[in-house]
């Protein structure tokens, strides 16, 4: 699991790369708790566009942070179809803002190859 | 297409991904869509994580046995550990039940939701055996003559 954070105005933007499972959960929990403690007033945005897999261990880290943040905004962006299915089953989409990954348009793909 | 795999690995967290990738590769040999395989991977991940966290209580020196079988009906998976066992299986299968506050007890709920059958056997002090089935979905149209 690669964890890269950027401070953007009043947001902590954290980009994750890798599978969110039992192996990734402890280092991710530790990193997010450190950021939340360091930037006590800021919202947390998790970019999951490079996360292709999540299970209950990964979900537990997200829900645990949601509880810990006690009202501070938490949002998930770049969510893939496989990850969304798990988030929906756990009911996370009802309590946290979730934005799906956007597919590039044909024009954007063509422009990249010009 | 019929095939079967058996694996035995230690109860270390890195083996959770090893187990789900192995079963995903096996499922890829049968009539499963990519969405089906994504869901099967979650179920395997939950079963193996449970064996590590609950069966062996985080100890890295326990053995876990994984068996995957594909046949014309679909995929069958067995995950077995030889750890502490579960005293009350019905309680353990409740979505809100977990000994770890951050895992929310969703493991069995995901296995039940993503698979088409879940059977749990456990003996305290001897271990736990989880068997799951996923039926293959074959779509097609009957020809005009057949109709």
Interface residues (C-beta under 8 A of the other chain):
Chain A: X19 X21 X22 X23 X25 X29 X53 X55 X56 X57 X59 X60 X61 X63 X64 X81 X82 X85 X86 X89 X90
Chain B: X13 X14 X16 X17 X20 X35 X38 X39 X41 X42 X45 X46 X49 X52 X53 X100 X101 X102 X103 X104 X106 X107 X109 X110 X113
